[in-house]
Amino acid sequence: MISKECYVYISLPEQYESVTAGKFVLETDDRGINVGHFIYGRSYLARSEAVELDLIELKLSDKVYLQF
């Protein structure tokens, strides 16, 4: 299995600096099937000004979101 990961940053409303919103991991299994995982960071979820990256697919939560 091959795995690649990156951190996701966002500039919050009325702020100029970016903050880390979470982490995205892309895994490719032995059959070549890609599966993406995203999870919001705990420190991001604790921010009172945190916003959802996607209002429908990525609600503010500590769950792991999967994308096939």
mmCIF file of the N, C-alpha and C atoms, coordinates in Angstrom:
data_MODEL
# 
_entry.id   MODEL 
# 
loop_
_atom_site.group_PDB 
_atom_site.id 
_atom_site.type_symbol 
_atom_site.label_atom_id 
_atom_site.label_alt_id 
_atom_site.label_comp_id 
_atom_site.label_asym_id 
_atom_site.label_entity_id 
_atom_site.label_seq_id 
_atom_site.pdbx_PDB_ins_code 
_atom_site.Cartn_x 
_atom_site.Cartn_y 
_atom_site.Cartn_z 
_atom_site.occupancy 
_atom_site.B_iso_or_equiv 
_atom_site.pdbx_formal_charge 
_atom_site.auth_seq_id 
_atom_site.auth_comp_id 
_atom_site.auth_asym_id 
_atom_site.auth_atom_id 
_atom_site.pdbx_PDB_model_num 
ATOM 1   N N  . MET A 1 1  ? 0.843   -1.177 0.000  1.00 0.00 ? 1  MET A N  1 
ATOM 2   C CA . MET A 1 1  ? 0.000   0.000  0.000  1.00 0.00 ? 1  MET A CA 1 
ATOM 3   C C  . MET A 1 1  ? 0.890   1.242  0.000  1.00 0.00 ? 1  MET A C  1 
ATOM 4   N N  . ILE A 1 2  ? 0.566   2.165  -0.859 1.00 0.00 ? 2  ILE A N  1 
ATOM 5   C CA . ILE A 1 2  ? 1.280   3.433  -0.936 1.00 0.00 ? 2  ILE A CA 1 
ATOM 6   C C  . ILE A 1 2  ? 0.428   4.494  -0.250 1.00 0.00 ? 2  ILE A C  1 
ATOM 7   N N  . SER A 1 3  ? 1.069   5.346  0.552  1.00 0.00 ? 3  SER A N  1 
ATOM 8   C CA . SER A 1 3  ? 0.336   6.378  1.282  1.00 0.00 ? 3  SER A CA 1 
ATOM 9   C C  . SER A 1 3  ? 1.033   7.720  1.112  1.00 0.00 ? 3  SER A C  1 
ATOM 10  N N  . LYS A 1 4  ? 0.244   8.750  0.851  1.00 0.00 ? 4  LYS A N  1 
ATOM 11  C CA . LYS A 1 4  ? 0.737   10.124 0.763  1.00 0.00 ? 4  LYS A CA 1 
ATOM 12  C C  . LYS A 1 4  ? -0.136  10.978 1.662  1.00 0.00 ? 4  LYS A C  1 
ATOM 13  N N  . GLU A 1 5  ? 0.456   11.937 2.354  1.00 0.00 ? 5  GLU A N  1 
ATOM 14  C CA . GLU A 1 5  ? -0.345  12.783 3.228  1.00 0.00 ? 5  GLU A CA 1 
ATOM 15  C C  . GLU A 1 5  ? 0.073   14.236 3.101  1.00 0.00 ? 5  GLU A C  1 
ATOM 16  N N  . CYS A 1 6  ? -0.877  15.103 3.419  1.00 0.00 ? 6  CYS A N  1 
ATOM 17  C CA . CYS A 1 6  ? -0.594  16.527 3.428  1.00 0.00 ? 6  CYS A CA 1 
ATOM 18  C C  . CYS A 1 6  ? -1.493  17.202 4.453  1.00 0.00 ? 6  CYS A C  1 
ATOM 19  N N  . TYR A 1 7  ? -1.037  18.314 4.956  1.00 0.00 ? 7  TYR A N  1 
ATOM 20  C CA . TYR A 1 7  ? -1.839  19.102 5.879  1.00 0.00 ? 7  TYR A CA 1 
ATOM 21  C C  . TYR A 1 7  ? -2.654  20.114 5.084  1.00 0.00 ? 7  TYR A C  1 
ATOM 22  N N  . VAL A 1 8  ? -3.842  20.402 5.558  1.00 0.00 ? 8  VAL A N  1 
ATOM 23  C CA . VAL A 1 8  ? -4.761  21.313 4.887  1.00 0.00 ? 8  VAL A CA 1 
ATOM 24  C C  . VAL A 1 8  ? -4.833  22.596 5.714  1.00 0.00 ? 8  VAL A C  1 
ATOM 25  N N  . TYR A 1 9  ? -4.594  23.722 5.060  1.00 0.00 ? 9  TYR A N  1 
ATOM 26  C CA . TYR A 1 9  ? -4.587  25.023 5.730  1.00 0.00 ? 9  TYR A CA 1 
ATOM 27  C C  . TYR A 1 9  ? -5.752  25.863 5.229  1.00 0.00 ? 9  TYR A C  1 
ATOM 28  N N  . ILE A 1 10 ? -6.189  26.784 6.079  1.00 0.00 ? 10 ILE A N  1 
ATOM 29  C CA . ILE A 1 10 ? -7.288  27.677 5.730  1.00 0.00 ? 10 ILE A CA 1 
ATOM 30  C C  . ILE A 1 10 ? -7.038  29.046 6.350  1.00 0.00 ? 10 ILE A C  1 
ATOM 31  N N  . SER A 1 11 ? -7.460  30.079 5.646  1.00 0.00 ? 11 SER A N  1 
ATOM 32  C CA . SER A 1 11 ? -7.476  31.430 6.210  1.00 0.00 ? 11 SER A CA 1 
ATOM 33  C C  . SER A 1 11 ? -8.894  31.673 6.693  1.00 0.00 ? 11 SER A C  1 
ATOM 34  N N  . LEU A 1 12 ? -9.052  31.848 7.974  1.00 0.00 ? 12 LEU A N  1 
ATOM 35  C CA . LEU A 1 12 ? -10.377 32.025 8.565  1.00 0.00 ? 12 LEU A CA 1 
ATOM 36  C C  . LEU A 1 12 ? -10.916 33.421 8.270  1.00 0.00 ? 12 LEU A C  1 
ATOM 37  N N  . PRO A 1 13 ? -12.229 33.570 8.307  1.00 0.00 ? 13 PRO A N  1 
ATOM 38  C CA . PRO A 1 13 ? -12.830 34.878 8.027  1.00 0.00 ? 13 PRO A CA 1 
ATOM 39  C C  . PRO A 1 13 ? -12.234 35.984 8.906  1.00 0.00 ? 13 PRO A C  1 
ATOM 40  N N  . GLU A 1 14 ? -11.926 37.090 8.265  1.00 0.00 ? 14 GLU A N  1 
ATOM 41  C CA . GLU A 1 14 ? -11.388 38.279 8.931  1.00 0.00 ? 14 GLU A CA 1 
ATOM 42  C C  . GLU A 1 14 ? -10.032 38.055 9.596  1.00 0.00 ? 14 GLU A C  1 
ATOM 43  N N  . GLN A 1 15 ? -9.276  37.059 9.123  1.00 0.00 ? 15 GLN A N  1 
ATOM 44  C CA . GLN A 1 15 ? -7.917  36.822 9.611  1.00 0.00 ? 15 GLN A CA 1 
ATOM 45  C C  . GLN A 1 15 ? -6.989  36.730 8.410  1.00 0.00 ? 15 GLN A C  1 
ATOM 46  N N  . TYR A 1 16 ? -5.733  37.088 8.620  1.00 0.00 ? 16 TYR A N  1 
ATOM 47  C CA . TYR A 1 16 ? -4.786  37.134 7.509  1.00 0.00 ? 16 TYR A CA 1 
ATOM 48  C C  . TYR A 1 16 ? -3.845  35.948 7.464  1.00 0.00 ? 16 TYR A C  1 
ATOM 49  N N  . GLU A 1 17 ? -3.683  35.264 8.574  1.00 0.00 ? 17 GLU A N  1 
ATOM 50  C CA . GLU A 1 17 ? -2.763  34.131 8.609  1.00 0.00 ? 17 GLU A CA 1 
ATOM 51  C C  . GLU A 1 17 ? -3.518  32.823 8.461  1.00 0.00 ? 17 GLU A C  1 
ATOM 52  N N  . SER A 1 18 ? -2.874  31.867 7.816  1.00 0.00 ? 18 SER A N  1 
ATOM 53  C CA . SER A 1 18 ? -3.470  30.544 7.655  1.00 0.00 ? 18 SER A CA 1 
ATOM 54  C C  . SER A 1 18 ? -3.259  29.717 8.911  1.00 0.00 ? 18 SER A C  1 
ATOM 55  N N  . VAL A 1 19 ? -4.202  28.829 9.162  1.00 0.00 ? 19 VAL A N  1 
ATOM 56  C CA . VAL A 1 19 ? -4.094  27.889 10.276 1.00 0.00 ? 19 VAL A CA 1 
ATOM 57  C C  . VAL A 1 19 ? -4.284  26.477 9.719  1.00 0.00 ? 19 VAL A C  1 
ATOM 58  N N  . THR A 1 20 ? -3.756  25.498 10.425 1.00 0.00 ? 20 THR A N  1 
ATOM 59  C CA . THR A 1 20 ? -3.917  24.112 10.009 1.00 0.00 ? 20 THR A CA 1 
ATOM 60  C C  . THR A 1 20 ? -5.327  23.652 10.349 1.00 0.00 ? 20 THR A C  1 
ATOM 61  N N  . ALA A 1 21 ? -6.069  23.219 9.335  1.00 0.00 ? 21 ALA A N  1 
ATOM 62  C CA . ALA A 1 21 ? -7.442  22.755 9.547  1.00 0.00 ? 21 ALA A CA 1 
ATOM 63  C C  . ALA A 1 21 ? -7.494  21.248 9.770  1.00 0.00 ? 21 ALA A C  1 
ATOM 64  N N  . GLY A 1 22 ? -6.592  20.520 9.133  1.00 0.00 ? 22 GLY A N  1 
ATOM 65  C CA . GLY A 1 22 ? -6.625  19.066 9.269  1.00 0.00 ? 22 GLY A CA 1 
ATOM 66  C C  . GLY A 1 22 ? -5.584  18.393 8.403  1.00 0.00 ? 22 GLY A C  1 
ATOM 67  N N  . LYS A 1 23 ? -5.776  17.100 8.214  1.00 0.00 ? 23 LYS A N  1 
ATOM 68  C CA . LYS A 1 23 ? -4.819  16.302 7.439  1.00 0.00 ? 23 LYS A CA 1 
ATOM 69  C C  . LYS A 1 23 ? -5.576  15.429 6.449  1.00 0.00 ? 23 LYS A C  1 
ATOM 70  N N  . PHE A 1 24 ? -5.039  15.361 5.227  1.00 0.00 ? 24 PHE A N  1 
ATOM 71  C CA . PHE A 1 24 ? -5.581  14.504 4.180  1.00 0.00 ? 24 PHE A CA 1 
ATOM 72  C C  . PHE A 1 24 ? -4.560  13.427 3.858  1.00 0.00 ? 24 PHE A C  1 
ATOM 73  N N  . VAL A 1 25 ? -5.013  12.186 3.799  1.00 0.00 ? 25 VAL A N  1 
ATOM 74  C CA . VAL A 1 25 ? -4.145  11.057 3.453  1.00 0.00 ? 25 VAL A CA 1 
ATOM 75  C C  . VAL A 1 25 ? -4.750  10.341 2.259  1.00 0.00 ? 25 VAL A C  1 
ATOM 76  N N  . LEU A 1 26 ? -3.929  10.103 1.239  1.00 0.00 ? 26 LEU A N  1 
ATOM 77  C CA . LEU A 1 26 ? -4.350  9.340  0.064  1.00 0.00 ? 26 LEU A CA 1 
ATOM 78  C C  . LEU A 1 26 ? -3.617  8.016  0.087  1.00 0.00 ? 26 LEU A C  1 
ATOM 79  N N  . GLU A 1 27 ? -4.359  6.923  0.085  1.00 0.00 ? 27 GLU A N  1 
ATOM 80  C CA . GLU A 1 27 ? -3.765  5.594  0.082  1.00 0.00 ? 27 GLU A CA 1 
ATOM 81  C C  . GLU A 1 27 ? -4.157  4.868  -1.195 1.00 0.00 ? 27 GLU A C  1 
ATOM 82  N N  . THR A 1 28 ? -3.202  4.163  -1.766 1.00 0.00 ? 28 THR A N  1 
ATOM 83  C CA . THR A 1 28 ? -3.443  3.338  -2.939 1.00 0.00 ? 28 THR A CA 1 
ATOM 84  C C  . THR A 1 28 ? -3.140  1.902  -2.559 1.00 0.00 ? 28 THR A C  1 
ATOM 85  N N  . ASP A 1 29 ? -4.134  1.021  -2.696 1.00 0.00 ? 29 ASP A N  1 
ATOM 86  C CA . ASP A 1 29 ? -3.894  -0.360 -2.307 1.00 0.00 ? 29 ASP A CA 1 
ATOM 87  C C  . ASP A 1 29 ? -3.196  -1.123 -3.431 1.00 0.00 ? 29 ASP A C  1 
ATOM 88  N N  . ASP A 1 30 ? -2.945  -2.410 -3.217 1.00 0.00 ? 30 ASP A N  1 
ATOM 89  C CA . ASP A 1 30 ? -2.213  -3.232 -4.185 1.00 0.00 ? 30 ASP A CA 1 
ATOM 90  C C  . ASP A 1 30 ? -2.957  -3.393 -5.514 1.00 0.00 ? 30 ASP A C  1 
ATOM 91  N N  . ARG A 1 31 ? -4.273  -3.140 -5.508 1.00 0.00 ? 31 ARG A N  1 
ATOM 92  C CA . ARG A 1 31 ? -5.062  -3.242 -6.739 1.00 0.00 ? 31 ARG A CA 1 
ATOM 93  C C  . ARG A 1 31 ? -5.116  -1.918 -7.484 1.00 0.00 ? 31 ARG A C  1 
ATOM 94  N N  . GLY A 1 32 ? -4.517  -0.863 -6.921 1.00 0.00 ? 32 GLY A N  1 
ATOM 95  C CA . GLY A 1 32 ? -4.514  0.443  -7.556 1.00 0.00 ? 32 GLY A CA 1 
ATOM 96  C C  . GLY A 1 32 ? -5.716  1.299  -7.214 1.00 0.00 ? 32 GLY A C  1 
ATOM 97  N N  . ILE A 1 33 ? -6.481  0.896  -6.217 1.00 0.00 ? 33 ILE A N  1 
ATOM 98  C CA . ILE A 1 33 ? -7.661  1.653  -5.807 1.00 0.00 ? 33 ILE A CA 1 
ATOM 99  C C  . ILE A 1 33 ? -7.243  2.727  -4.810 1.00 0.00 ? 33 ILE A C  1 
ATOM 100 N N  . ASN A 1 34 ? -7.654  3.963  -5.096 1.00 0.00 ? 34 ASN A N  1 
ATOM 101 C CA . ASN A 1 34 ? -7.329  5.100  -4.232 1.00 0.00 ? 34 ASN A CA 1 
ATOM 102 C C  . ASN A 1 34 ? -8.441  5.340  -3.217 1.00 0.00 ? 34 ASN A C  1 
ATOM 103 N N  . VAL A 1 35 ? -8.039  5.590  -1.984 1.00 0.00 ? 35 VAL A N  1 
ATOM 104 C CA . VAL A 1 35 ? -8.979  5.956  -0.924 1.00 0.00 ? 35 VAL A CA 1 
ATOM 105 C C  . VAL A 1 35 ? -8.391  7.154  -0.195 1.00 0.00 ? 35 VAL A C  1 
ATOM 106 N N  . GLY A 1 36 ? -9.172  8.231  -0.096 1.00 0.00 ? 36 GLY A N  1 
ATOM 107 C CA . GLY A 1 36 ? -8.731  9.422  0.616  1.00 0.00 ? 36 GLY A CA 1 
ATOM 108 C C  . GLY A 1 36 ? -9.382  9.500  1.989  1.00 0.00 ? 36 GLY A C  1 
ATOM 109 N N  . HIS A 1 37 ? -8.625  9.991  2.973  1.00 0.00 ? 37 HIS A N  1 
ATOM 110 C CA . HIS A 1 37 ? -9.120  10.172 4.332  1.00 0.00 ? 37 HIS A CA 1 
ATOM 111 C C  . HIS A 1 37 ? -8.824  11.608 4.741  1.00 0.00 ? 37 HIS A C  1 
ATOM 112 N N  . PHE A 1 38 ? -9.791  12.267 5.345  1.00 0.00 ? 38 PHE A N  1 
ATOM 113 C CA . PHE A 1 38 ? -9.567  13.598 5.886  1.00 0.00 ? 38 PHE A CA 1 
ATOM 114 C C  . PHE A 1 38 ? -10.058 13.626 7.316  1.00 0.00 ? 38 PHE A C  1 
ATOM 115 N N  . ILE A 1 39 ? -9.287  14.303 8.175  1.00 0.00 ? 39 ILE A N  1 
ATOM 116 C CA . ILE A 1 39 ? -9.707  14.504 9.555  1.00 0.00 ? 39 ILE A CA 1 
ATOM 117 C C  . ILE A 1 39 ? -9.307  15.914 9.984  1.00 0.00 ? 39 ILE A C  1 
ATOM 118 N N  . TYR A 1 40 ? -10.250 16.608 10.637 1.00 0.00 ? 40 TYR A N  1 
ATOM 119 C CA . TYR A 1 40 ? -9.956  17.925 11.193 1.00 0.00 ? 40 TYR A CA 1 
ATOM 120 C C  . TYR A 1 40 ? -9.016  17.765 12.383 1.00 0.00 ? 40 TYR A C  1 
ATOM 121 N N  . GLY A 1 41 ? -8.121  18.715 12.573 1.00 0.00 ? 41 GLY A N  1 
ATOM 122 C CA . GLY A 1 41 ? -7.234  18.719 13.726 1.00 0.00 ? 41 GLY A CA 1 
ATOM 123 C C  . GLY A 1 41 ? -7.978  19.097 15.000 1.00 0.00 ? 41 GLY A C  1 
ATOM 124 N N  . ARG A 1 42 ? -7.561  18.530 16.120 1.00 0.00 ? 42 ARG A N  1 
ATOM 125 C CA . ARG A 1 42 ? -8.214  18.842 17.400 1.00 0.00 ? 42 ARG A CA 1 
ATOM 126 C C  . ARG A 1 42 ? -8.103  20.317 17.746 1.00 0.00 ? 42 ARG A C  1 
ATOM 127 N N  . SER A 1 43 ? -6.939  20.906 17.491 1.00 0.00 ? 43 SER A N  1 
ATOM 128 C CA . SER A 1 43 ? -6.773  22.324 17.822 1.00 0.00 ? 43 SER A CA 1 
ATOM 129 C C  . SER A 1 43 ? -7.653  23.197 16.930 1.00 0.00 ? 43 SER A C  1 
ATOM 130 N N  . TYR A 1 44 ? -7.875  22.773 15.688 1.00 0.00 ? 44 TYR A N  1 
ATOM 131 C CA . TYR A 1 44 ? -8.760  23.518 14.800 1.00 0.00 ? 44 TYR A CA 1 
ATOM 132 C C  . TYR A 1 44 ? -10.203 23.424 15.284 1.00 0.00 ? 44 TYR A C  1 
ATOM 133 N N  . LEU A 1 45 ? -10.631 22.233 15.660 1.00 0.00 ? 45 LEU A N  1 
ATOM 134 C CA . LEU A 1 45 ? -12.001 22.057 16.148 1.00 0.00 ? 45 LEU A CA 1 
ATOM 135 C C  . LEU A 1 45 ? -12.252 22.846 17.427 1.00 0.00 ? 45 LEU A C  1 
ATOM 136 N N  . ALA A 1 46 ? -11.206 23.091 18.201 1.00 0.00 ? 46 ALA A N  1 
ATOM 137 C CA . ALA A 1 46 ? -11.354 23.825 19.460 1.00 0.00 ? 46 ALA A CA 1 
ATOM 138 C C  . ALA A 1 46 ? -11.494 25.333 19.237 1.00 0.00 ? 46 ALA A C  1 
ATOM 139 N N  . ARG A 1 47 ? -11.184 25.813 18.058 1.00 0.00 ? 47 ARG A N  1 
ATOM 140 C CA . ARG A 1 47 ? -11.274 27.248 17.766 1.00 0.00 ? 47 ARG A CA 1 
ATOM 141 C C  . ARG A 1 47 ? -12.730 27.682 17.653 1.00 0.00 ? 47 ARG A C  1 
ATOM 142 N N  . SER A 1 48 ? -13.074 28.758 18.284 1.00 0.00 ? 48 SER A N  1 
ATOM 143 C CA . SER A 1 48 ? -14.458 29.252 18.211 1.00 0.00 ? 48 SER A CA 1 
ATOM 144 C C  . SER A 1 48 ? -14.800 29.757 16.810 1.00 0.00 ? 48 SER A C  1 
ATOM 145 N N  . GLU A 1 49 ? -13.806 30.188 16.054 1.00 0.00 ? 49 GLU A N  1 
ATOM 146 C CA . GLU A 1 49 ? -14.038 30.724 14.713 1.00 0.00 ? 49 GLU A CA 1 
ATOM 147 C C  . GLU A 1 49 ? -13.853 29.687 13.599 1.00 0.00 ? 49 GLU A C  1 
ATOM 148 N N  . ALA A 1 50 ? -13.692 28.420 13.951 1.00 0.00 ? 50 ALA A N  1 
ATOM 149 C CA . ALA A 1 50 ? -13.504 27.371 12.941 1.00 0.00 ? 50 ALA A CA 1 
ATOM 150 C C  . ALA A 1 50 ? -14.711 27.292 12.014 1.00 0.00 ? 50 ALA A C  1 
ATOM 151 N N  . VAL A 1 51 ? -14.439 27.074 10.745 1.00 0.00 ? 51 VAL A N  1 
ATOM 152 C CA . VAL A 1 51 ? -15.497 26.914 9.750  1.00 0.00 ? 51 VAL A CA 1 
ATOM 153 C C  . VAL A 1 51 ? -15.313 25.579 9.034  1.00 0.00 ? 51 VAL A C  1 
ATOM 154 N N  . GLU A 1 52 ? -16.399 25.075 8.489  1.00 0.00 ? 52 GLU A N  1 
ATOM 155 C CA . GLU A 1 52 ? -16.351 23.828 7.739  1.00 0.00 ? 52 GLU A CA 1 
ATOM 156 C C  . GLU A 1 52 ? -15.674 24.066 6.390  1.00 0.00 ? 52 GLU A C  1 
ATOM 157 N N  . LEU A 1 53 ? -14.863 23.120 5.962  1.00 0.00 ? 53 LEU A N  1 
ATOM 158 C CA . LEU A 1 53 ? -14.233 23.245 4.649  1.00 0.00 ? 53 LEU A CA 1 
ATOM 159 C C  . LEU A 1 53 ? -15.248 23.011 3.535  1.00 0.00 ? 53 LEU A C  1 
ATOM 160 N N  . ASP A 1 54 ? -16.246 22.213 3.815  1.00 0.00 ? 54 ASP A N  1 
ATOM 161 C CA . ASP A 1 54 ? -17.340 21.962 2.880  1.00 0.00 ? 54 ASP A CA 1 
ATOM 162 C C  . ASP A 1 54 ? -18.603 21.808 3.712  1.00 0.00 ? 54 ASP A C  1 
ATOM 163 N N  . LEU A 1 55 ? -19.598 22.640 3.446  1.00 0.00 ? 55 LEU A N  1 
ATOM 164 C CA . LEU A 1 55 ? -20.815 22.661 4.264  1.00 0.00 ? 55 LEU A CA 1 
ATOM 165 C C  . LEU A 1 55 ? -21.625 21.368 4.188  1.00 0.00 ? 55 LEU A C  1 
ATOM 166 N N  . ILE A 1 56 ? -21.451 20.607 3.119  1.00 0.00 ? 56 ILE A N  1 
ATOM 167 C CA . ILE A 1 56 ? -22.230 19.379 2.948  1.00 0.00 ? 56 ILE A CA 1 
ATOM 168 C C  . ILE A 1 56 ? -21.411 18.141 3.282  1.00 0.00 ? 56 ILE A C  1 
ATOM 169 N N  . GLU A 1 57 ? -20.208 18.046 2.758  1.00 0.00 ? 57 GLU A N  1 
ATOM 170 C CA . GLU A 1 57 ? -19.413 16.826 2.880  1.00 0.00 ? 57 GLU A CA 1 
ATOM 171 C C  . GLU A 1 57 ? -18.461 16.792 4.075  1.00 0.00 ? 57 GLU A C  1 
ATOM 172 N N  . LEU A 1 58 ? -18.045 17.956 4.597  1.00 0.00 ? 58 LEU A N  1 
ATOM 173 C CA . LEU A 1 58 ? -17.035 17.988 5.660  1.00 0.00 ? 58 LEU A CA 1 
ATOM 174 C C  . LEU A 1 58 ? -17.498 18.830 6.842  1.00 0.00 ? 58 LEU A C  1 
ATOM 175 N N  . LYS A 1 59 ? -18.556 18.400 7.492  1.00 0.00 ? 59 LYS A N  1 
ATOM 176 C CA . LYS A 1 59 ? -19.052 19.095 8.687  1.00 0.00 ? 59 LYS A CA 1 
ATOM 177 C C  . LYS A 1 59 ? -17.976 19.076 9.765  1.00 0.00 ? 59 LYS A C  1 
ATOM 178 N N  . LEU A 1 60 ? -17.961 20.082 10.636 1.00 0.00 ? 60 LEU A N  1 
ATOM 179 C CA . LEU A 1 60 ? -17.000 20.120 11.743 1.00 0.00 ? 60 LEU A CA 1 
ATOM 180 C C  . LEU A 1 60 ? -17.264 18.937 12.670 1.00 0.00 ? 60 LEU A C  1 
ATOM 181 N N  . SER A 1 61 ? -16.316 18.034 12.740 1.00 0.00 ? 61 SER A N  1 
ATOM 182 C CA . SER A 1 61 ? -16.471 16.813 13.528 1.00 0.00 ? 61 SER A CA 1 
ATOM 183 C C  . SER A 1 61 ? -15.102 16.183 13.717 1.00 0.00 ? 61 SER A C  1 
ATOM 184 N N  . ASP A 1 62 ? -14.996 15.317 14.727 1.00 0.00 ? 62 ASP A N  1 
ATOM 185 C CA . ASP A 1 62 ? -13.735 14.603 14.917 1.00 0.00 ? 62 ASP A CA 1 
ATOM 186 C C  . ASP A 1 62 ? -13.717 13.254 14.198 1.00 0.00 ? 62 ASP A C  1 
ATOM 187 N N  . LYS A 1 63 ? -14.711 13.006 13.342 1.00 0.00 ? 63 LYS A N  1 
ATOM 188 C CA . LYS A 1 63 ? -14.747 11.738 12.612 1.00 0.00 ? 63 LYS A CA 1 
ATOM 189 C C  . LYS A 1 63 ? -13.804 11.778 11.408 1.00 0.00 ? 63 LYS A C  1 
ATOM 190 N N  . VAL A 1 64 ? -13.455 10.624 10.903 1.00 0.00 ? 64 VAL A N  1 
ATOM 191 C CA . VAL A 1 64 ? -12.620 10.511 9.712  1.00 0.00 ? 64 VAL A CA 1 
ATOM 192 C C  . VAL A 1 64 ? -13.549 10.435 8.498  1.00 0.00 ? 64 VAL A C  1 
ATOM 193 N N  . TYR A 1 65 ? -13.346 11.330 7.540  1.00 0.00 ? 65 TYR A N  1 
ATOM 194 C CA . TYR A 1 65 ? -14.128 11.337 6.323  1.00 0.00 ? 65 TYR A CA 1 
ATOM 195 C C  . TYR A 1 65 ? -13.405 10.527 5.255  1.00 0.00 ? 65 TYR A C  1 
ATOM 196 N N  . LEU A 1 66 ? -14.129 9.664  4.557  1.00 0.00 ? 66 LEU A N  1 
ATOM 197 C CA . LEU A 1 66 ? -13.547 8.824  3.515  1.00 0.00 ? 66 LEU A CA 1 
ATOM 198 C C  . LEU A 1 66 ? -14.046 9.260  2.151  1.00 0.00 ? 66 LEU A C  1 
ATOM 199 N N  . GLN A 1 67 ? -13.185 9.155  1.162  1.00 0.00 ? 67 GLN A N  1 
ATOM 200 C CA . GLN A 1 67 ? -13.554 9.446  -0.229 1.00 0.00 ? 67 GLN A CA 1 
ATOM 201 C C  . GLN A 1 67 ? -12.968 8.357  -1.098 1.00 0.00 ? 67 GLN A C  1 
ATOM 202 N N  . PHE A 1 68 ? -13.803 7.692  -1.893 1.00 0.00 ? 68 PHE A N  1 
ATOM 203 C CA . PHE A 1 68 ? -13.330 6.639  -2.791 1.00 0.00 ? 68 PHE A CA 1 
ATOM 204 C C  . PHE A 1 68 ? -13.234 7.158  -4.198 1.00 0.00 ? 68 PHE A C  1 
# 
